């Protein structure tokens, strides 16, 4: 009985760790995509400004 409870407890613990790592990876990827969008937008604004000055 104790062995079964230990195995179930460890399985739940591992599931929670894997789930949280997966969420962290997805969040980091979403932040990176947002950073790229902002960077591209800033570069386009800079390019427009450079072209106006010419």
C-alpha positions as CSV (number, residue, x, y, z in Angstrom):
1,X,0.0,0.0,0.0
2,X,2.8,2.4,1.0
3,X,4.7,1.6,-2.2
4,X,1.7,2.4,-4.4
5,X,1.1,5.7,-2.6
6,X,4.8,6.5,-3.0
7,X,4.7,5.7,-6.7
8,X,1.5,7.8,-7.2
9,X,3.1,10.7,-5.3
10,X,6.3,10.6,-7.3
11,X,4.3,10.4,-10.6
12,X,2.3,13.5,-9.6
13,X,5.4,15.4,-8.5
14,X,7.1,14.6,-11.9
15,X,4.0,15.6,-13.8
16,X,3.9,19.0,-12.0
17,X,7.6,19.6,-12.7
18,X,7.3,18.7,-16.4
19,X,4.1,20.8,-16.8
20,X,5.7,23.8,-15.2
21,X,8.8,23.5,-17.4
22,X,6.7,23.2,-20.5
23,X,4.7,26.4,-19.5
24,X,7.9,28.3,-18.8
25,X,9.3,27.3,-22.2
26,X,6.1,28.4,-24.0
27,X,6.2,31.7,-22.0
28,X,9.8,32.4,-22.9
29,X,9.1,31.6,-26.6
30,X,6.1,34.0,-26.6
31,X,8.2,36.8,-25.0
32,X,10.9,36.2,-27.6
33,X,8.4,36.5,-30.4
34,X,7.0,39.8,-28.9
35,X,10.6,41.1,-28.6
36,X,11.2,40.3,-32.3
37,X,8.0,42.2,-33.3
38,X,9.0,45.2,-31.3
39,X,12.5,45.1,-32.7
40,X,11.2,44.9,-36.3
41,X,8.7,47.8,-35.6
42,X,11.5,49.9,-34.2
43,X,13.7,49.2,-37.2
44,X,10.9,50.1,-39.6
45,X,10.4,53.4,-37.8
46,X,14.1,54.1,-38.0
47,X,14.2,53.4,-41.7
48,X,11.2,55.7,-42.3
49,X,13.0,58.5,-40.4
50,X,16.2,58.0,-42.3
51,X,14.3,58.1,-45.6
52,X,12.5,61.4,-44.7
53,X,15.9,63.0,-43.9
54,X,17.3,62.2,-47.4
